C-alpha cells in the first residue's frame, strides 16, 4: 500500500484471516508491505472483506479468499481394543499416524472432535466463572459497607479471576482420562513418515 499524504490507518479483519501490522502511519510518498495470514479451522472456501480504515473516515474494502482442504493424514485404525488386564496393572498397544502429505503435520490428542465444541466448552466455563466473580464481588461490596478497611483487597479478587480466565483461554483441551493414557500427547510428523502413539490402560 502507499500514500500521497500522511495518514493514520488500521485494518479490520476476522478469523480465519489476520494481518500484520494491524495499524500504522504513512508519510507522503511512503509505502509499506502488510502480511495477511490464513489459518482455517474448517475445510472449504472462505471469503470475507478486510477493511482498511483511514483517520479521515474513509473505508476501503479488500476481498480475501482462501481455500482449505484436509491433509492426507490418516490413523492406522479408528478402533483400538486393548487386551484385558488385572486391577493395579496396565496393558498397552500402539497406533500409527500416517502422514502421506507433503507438509509437516503438527498433531495433538484432544478432548473434543471440533474447534466449535472446544469454543462452546470454554464459553460455558467463562460464563460460570463470570457469574462466580459477580457473586463474590457483590458479597465483597457488602462487606466493605460494614468494614471500609477491606476495600484494598478488591485487587486480590480481580487478579484471581483474571488468572483463572487466562488459564481457561490457554487450555489446549488435550485428551485427559483417569484410566486411559496416551503418549506422546502431541508432536509433529514429517512428510511421508509415520508416528507411533501408545495407549495405556491402568486399572485401579
C-alpha positions in Angstrom: 0.0 0.0 0.0 1.1 3.6 -0.5 0.0 7.1 0.5 0.2 10.5 -1.2 -0.3 12.3 2.2 0.4 11.5 5.8 -2.4 9.3 7.1 -3.0 7.0 10.1 -4.7 3.8 9.3 -5.8 0.4 10.7 -7.1 -2.8 9.4 -10.2 -4.8 10.5 -10.3 -8.5 9.7 -11.8 -11.5 11.3 -10.8 -15.2 11.7 -9.5 -17.2 9.9 -7.6 -14.2 8.5 -5.2 -12.0 10.3 -3.0 -9.1 9.3 0.3 -7.6 10.5 0.7 -4.8 11.2 -2.8 -4.0 12.3 -2.3 -0.2 12.2 0.3 2.4 11.3 1.0 5.7 9.7 2.5 6.6 6.3 4.0 9.9 5.2 3.7 11.4 1.8 5.0 9.1 -0.9 5.7 6.4 1.7 4.9 2.7 1.2 4.8 -0.5 3.2 4.1 -4.2 3.0 1.4 -5.8 5.1 1.3 -9.6 5.7 -2.0 -11.4 5.6 -2.3 -14.9 7.1 -4.9 -17.5 6.5 -5.4 -20.0 9.4 -8.5 -22.1 8.6 -10.1 -24.5 11.1 -12.6 -26.0 8.6 -12.3 -27.2 5.1 -13.8 -25.3 2.1 -13.7 -21.9 0.6 -13.9 -18.8 2.9 -14.4 -15.3 1.5 -14.6 -12.1 3.5 -13.8 -8.4 3.4 -10.8 -6.9 5.1 -11.5 -3.2 5.8 -8.8 -0.6 5.7 -9.8 2.5 7.7 -8.1 5.9 7.4 -8.2 8.5 10.0 -10.1 10.7 7.5 -13.1 8.4 7.9 -12.7 6.7 4.6 -13.0 2.9 4.5 -11.6 0.7 1.7 -12.7 -3.0 1.5 -10.3 -5.6 0.3 -11.8 -9.1 -0.6 -9.9 -12.0 0.9 -10.4 -15.5 -0.5 -8.9 -18.7 0.8 -9.5 -22.4 0.4 -8.6 -25.3 2.8 -8.5 -29.0 2.2 -7.8 -31.9 4.5 -4.1 -33.0 4.5 -3.6 -36.7 3.6 -3.1 -37.7 7.3 -4.7 -40.9 8.5 -4.9 -43.1 11.5 -3.9 -46.7 11.0 -7.2 -47.7 12.7 -10.2 -46.0 14.2 -10.8 -48.6 16.9 -8.1 -49.7 19.3 -9.0 -52.6 21.6 -6.6 -53.2 24.4 -6.1 -56.5 26.0 -7.7 -57.4 29.3 -5.6 -56.6 32.3 -5.8 -57.0 36.1 -6.6 -54.4 38.7 -3.5 -52.3 39.6 -1.8 -53.5 36.4 -1.8 -52.0 32.9 -1.8 -53.0 29.3 -0.8 -51.1 26.2 -0.9 -51.0 22.4 0.3 -48.7 19.7 -1.5 -46.8 17.0 0.1 -45.4 13.9 -0.5 -42.0 12.3 0.4 -41.9 8.6 1.4 -38.6 7.1 1.1 -39.1 3.3 1.1 -35.3 2.6 3.9 -33.1 1.6 3.9 -30.9 4.7 5.0 -31.2 8.3 1.9 -32.1 10.4 1.5 -31.0 14.0 -0.9 -33.1 16.0 -2.5 -33.2 19.4 -4.8 -35.7 21.1 -7.9 -33.6 22.0 -10.9 -33.9 24.3 -13.2 -32.8 21.5 -13.6 -33.6 17.9 -14.0 -30.0 16.6 -12.9 -26.4 17.3 -16.6 -25.5 17.8 -17.0 -28.0 20.6 -13.9 -26.6 22.3 -15.1 -23.0 22.0 -18.6 -23.9 23.3 -17.0 -25.6 26.3 -14.7 -22.6 27.0 -17.6 -20.2 26.6 -19.6 -22.1 29.3 -16.6 -22.1 31.6 -16.2 -18.3 31.1 -19.9 -17.8 31.8 -19.7 -19.9 35.0 -16.6 -18.0 36.1 -18.1 -14.6 35.4 -21.2 -15.5 37.5 -19.0 -16.7 40.3 -17.0 -13.5 40.1 -20.1 -11.4 40.1 -21.4 -13.1 43.2 -18.1 -12.9 45.1 -17.8 -9.2 44.2 -21.3 -8.4 45.4 -20.5 -10.2 48.7 -17.3 -8.2 49.0 -19.0 -4.9 48.4 -21.5 -5.8 51.2 -18.5 -6.5 53.5 -17.0 -3.1 52.6 -20.1 -1.3 53.6 -19.7 -2.6 57.2 -15.8 -2.6 57.1 -14.4 0.0 54.7 -10.8 -1.0 55.6 -11.2 -4.1 53.3 -11.5 -2.1 50.1 -7.9 -2.6 49.2 -8.5 -6.3 49.0 -10.6 -5.9 45.8 -7.4 -6.2 43.7 -6.9 -9.7 45.1 -10.3 -10.8 43.8 -9.9 -9.3 40.3 -6.4 -10.7 39.9 -7.6 -14.2 41.0 -10.4 -14.2 38.4 -8.1 -12.7 35.7 -5.7 -15.6 36.2 -8.5 -18.1 36.1 -9.8 -16.7 32.8 -6.3 -16.7 31.4 -5.9 -20.4 32.3 -9.2 -21.2 30.5 -8.1 -19.3 27.5 -4.6 -21.0 27.4 -6.1 -24.5 27.9 -5.2 -26.6 24.9 -8.1 -29.0 25.7 -5.8 -32.1 25.4 -7.3 -35.5 26.0 -7.4 -36.4 29.7 -8.7 -39.5 31.4 -8.2 -41.2 34.8 -7.8 -44.7 33.2 -6.6 -44.3 29.6 -3.3 -42.5 28.9 -1.8 -41.6 25.5 1.9 -40.9 24.8 3.0 -38.7 23.3 0.1 -36.2 23.6 1.4 -34.0 20.8 4.1 -33.9 18.2 4.9 -33.4 14.6 5.2 -35.9 11.7 7.4 -35.1 8.7 6.1 -35.8 5.2 5.8 -39.4 4.1 6.7 -40.6 7.6 4.9 -42.4 10.4 4.4 -41.6 14.1 3.6 -44.2 16.7 1.4 -43.4 19.7 1.0 -45.7 22.7 -2.3 -46.2 24.5 -2.2 -47.3 28.1 -5.0 -48.6 30.3 -4.4 -48.6 34.0 -7.0 -50.5 36.0 -7.3 -49.2 39.6 
